[in-house]
Amino acid sequence: MKVGQRLVLAVAPAVAGLLIIAVLAAAGRARTRPEIVLWIAIVSALTTAVVAWASTRYVAARIERLAAALASQRRGAAPPTGGDGAPRADELDVIEARMQGLATAVAAARDDGTRRERAAGERAEEYAALIDDITGLMGARIEEAQLPLHILLSSPFGALNENQEEMLSAAQSAVDTADVALRRLRKLVELDRGALRPVIQPIGLGELMRPALAIAHSRAASASVQLHLDISDRAPRVLVDATLAQDALTTVLGVAIASTPPAGEVTVSAGERESGRVAVEVTYAHSAGPESLEVRLARRLLAAQGALLTEGPEHTVVEFPAESPLRATAR
């Protein structure tokens, strides 16, 4: 029962007694039977006193417990004082002082949290700007290294022995790999900073996967890996940024082929699931280990488009949001 209800209940008998006396007076019985009025007044007064005493005692006990609890939380604090400097013993004053202290503490904590959040946001923007500058500088230096390596491998500046060609080829491969990773990292930074916004458009599943599968076929042939495809032609169109999604799919297929030993198999199946999303599942011989940087970058690129990448012991699944039938019909 609420405090207000208890206080109303405390005066309810007196109010009821007054109403009964008023009714009797209106009916003329108050003059003929004055003892009835007297008994009604006595009963209502006694009942009001008992109910008021019980309610007041209950409210006072609750206030005392609340004041004691608040005082125990602020041990050592000076008790509230009156205007003359004398200590006040009123529990309501204690509660008021403690509540004001709590309100001040909450406001200070809120302001501190706001300052911390603002500082963290500014620091994150500063780090993103630094990473963007570093990736841009490293990308430019990598491009400067790619050109001479390409010239050395393709132009006849003299006979190169087999070891020299292998070292140059390894250097060029390492530079190309670093260039791809830097480009993906820069895309992530641009996504976080809002400089790059995914352009979500419907695209057919086969059209989406065509570039990634072409690169996968080339890599599989070089690695002596068999690539098996099962791409549904009945799946609905997916809603993605085609460039970013194709980049992520190329990464997923490339990691699968690189993790498969020679003469091994990689199976790519794609189609609509019961959930209504379109899934691309890549099954391959995968050795358990920490998630690679390439896969983490691909996961972030996909998440920015509302897609989901799930990596298991022997398979990787990429789920794309699909175009709804109503939207497809409207088109």
SVG drawing of the C-alpha trace seen along z (x, -y; Angstrom):
<svg xmlns="http://www.w3.org/2000/svg" viewBox="-37 -31 110 66">
<polyline fill="none" stroke="black" stroke-width="0.4" points="0.0,0.0 1.3,-3.5 2.0,-6.2 -0.8,-8.4 -3.3,-5.6 -2.4,-5.0 -2.8,-8.7 -6.2,-8.8 -7.2,-5.6 -6.3,-7.3 -9.0,-10.0 -11.5,-7.8 -13.4,-6.8 -13.8,-10.5 -15.1,-11.4 -17.5,-8.5 -18.7,-9.5 -19.4,-13.1 -21.3,-11.8 -23.5,-9.6 -24.2,-12.4 -25.1,-14.7 -27.5,-12.1 -29.1,-11.7 -29.4,-15.4 -31.0,-15.7 -33.5,-13.0 -34.4,-14.7 -33.2,-11.8 -30.3,-13.8 -32.8,-15.8 -34.9,-12.8 -32.1,-10.4 -29.0,-12.5 -27.4,-9.4 -26.9,-7.9 -24.9,-11.0 -22.9,-10.7 -22.0,-7.0 -21.2,-7.6 -18.8,-10.4 -17.2,-8.3 -16.7,-5.2 -15.4,-7.3 -13.0,-9.2 -11.6,-6.0 -11.3,-4.3 -9.6,-7.3 -7.2,-7.4 -6.3,-3.7 -5.9,-3.8 -3.9,-7.1 -1.7,-5.7 -0.9,-2.5 -0.3,-4.4 1.9,-7.0 3.9,-4.4 4.4,-2.4 5.5,-5.5 7.8,-6.7 9.5,-3.3 10.1,-3.2 11.6,-6.7 13.8,-5.8 15.1,-2.7 15.7,-4.7 17.6,-7.4 19.7,-4.8 20.5,-3.1 21.5,-6.4 23.5,-7.4 25.4,-4.1 26.4,-4.7 28.0,-8.1 29.8,-7.2 32.0,-9.9 30.0,-12.7 29.0,-15.6 25.3,-15.5 23.1,-18.2 22.8,-21.4 20.2,-24.1 20.6,-27.8 22.0,-28.3 24.7,-25.6 23.0,-23.1 22.7,-19.5 19.3,-18.5 17.9,-15.1 15.0,-15.1 15.2,-12.0 13.7,-13.9 16.6,-16.3 19.1,-13.4 17.3,-11.9 17.2,-15.2 20.9,-15.8 21.8,-12.3 19.6,-12.5 21.2,-15.8 24.6,-14.2 23.6,-11.2 22.1,-13.5 25.3,-15.5 27.4,-12.3 25.2,-11.0 25.5,-14.3 29.2,-14.2 29.4,-10.6 27.3,-11.4 29.5,-14.4 32.6,-12.3 31.1,-9.6 30.3,-12.2 33.8,-13.6 35.3,-10.1 33.0,-9.2 33.9,-12.4 37.6,-11.8 37.4,-8.2 35.6,-9.4 38.2,-12.0 41.0,-9.5 39.4,-7.0 39.1,-9.6 42.8,-10.5 43.9,-6.9 41.7,-6.4 43.3,-9.4 46.8,-8.2 46.1,-4.7 44.7,-6.3 47.8,-8.4 50.1,-5.4 48.3,-3.1 48.3,-5.8 52.1,-6.3 52.8,-2.5 50.6,-2.0 52.5,-4.6 55.8,-3.0 54.6,0.5 53.6,-0.9 57.1,-2.3 58.5,1.2 56.1,3.0 57.2,1.3 61.0,2.1 60.2,5.7 57.9,6.1 60.5,4.6 63.2,6.9 61.1,10.0 59.8,9.0 62.7,7.1 65.8,8.9 68.5,6.9 70.7,10.0 70.4,13.6 69.0,14.4 69.7,17.7 66.9,19.7 67.5,18.6 67.5,15.0 64.2,15.4 62.6,17.2 63.8,14.5 62.4,11.7 59.1,13.6 58.8,14.1 59.5,10.4 56.9,9.4 54.4,11.8 55.0,10.5 54.7,6.9 51.4,7.7 50.0,9.4 50.9,6.4 49.3,4.1 46.0,6.0 46.0,6.1 46.7,2.3 43.9,1.6 41.4,3.6 42.6,2.0 42.2,-1.5 38.6,-0.5 37.8,0.4 39.2,-2.9 37.2,-4.8 34.1,-2.8 34.5,-3.7 35.2,-7.3 32.2,-7.6 34.3,-8.4 33.2,-5.2 29.6,-4.4 28.3,-1.0 26.0,-1.4 23.4,1.4 21.8,2.6 20.1,5.8 22.4,8.1 22.0,11.7 23.9,14.4 25.7,15.6 26.7,12.1 28.0,11.3 30.1,14.4 31.5,14.4 34.6,12.2 35.5,14.0 35.1,17.5 37.2,16.5 40.1,15.6 39.5,18.7 39.7,20.9 43.1,19.4 44.4,19.8 43.1,23.4 44.8,24.3 48.1,22.9 47.8,24.7 46.7,28.0 43.4,27.8 40.1,29.1 37.3,26.5 33.7,27.8 30.8,25.4 27.1,25.7 25.5,22.3 21.8,22.1 20.1,20.2 16.9,19.9 18.1,17.9 16.7,14.4 18.9,11.4 21.1,10.3 21.2,6.7 24.9,5.8 27.6,3.4 28.8,5.5 32.4,4.2 32.9,4.7 31.1,8.1 33.1,9.4 36.3,8.3 35.3,10.3 34.3,13.3 37.6,13.3 39.3,13.3 37.2,16.2 37.8,18.3 41.5,17.4 42.0,18.5 40.2,21.7 42.4,22.6 45.6,21.6 44.5,23.8 43.9,26.9 46.9,29.2 47.7,30.1 45.2,32.5 42.7,31.5 39.2,30.3 37.3,27.0 33.5,27.0 31.5,23.8 27.7,24.1 25.4,21.1 21.6,20.8 18.7,19.5 18.2,20.7 15.1,21.3 15.8,18.0 15.3,16.2 19.0,15.1 21.3,16.2 24.3,18.2 27.6,19.0 29.2,22.0 32.9,22.9 34.0,26.4 37.7,27.2 40.4,28.9 41.1,26.3 43.7,26.6 42.3,25.2 44.1,22.0 43.7,18.3 41.5,16.3 43.7,14.7 43.9,11.0 42.4,11.4 39.3,13.1 38.9,10.5 39.1,7.7 36.6,9.6 34.3,10.0 34.2,6.3 33.6,5.5 30.6,7.9 29.3,6.6 29.2,3.0 26.6,4.3 24.5,6.4 26.1,9.7 27.5,12.3 30.6,14.4 30.9,17.6 34.1,19.6 34.1,23.3 36.7,26.0 36.2,27.1 33.9,24.6 33.2,20.9 29.7,19.5 28.8,16.0 25.1,15.0 23.8,12.1 20.5,10.3 18.1,11.2 15.7,9.1 12.1,9.7 9.5,11.1 7.4,7.9 10.2,5.7 11.2,7.9 7.6,7.9 7.4,4.1 10.4,3.8"/>
</svg>
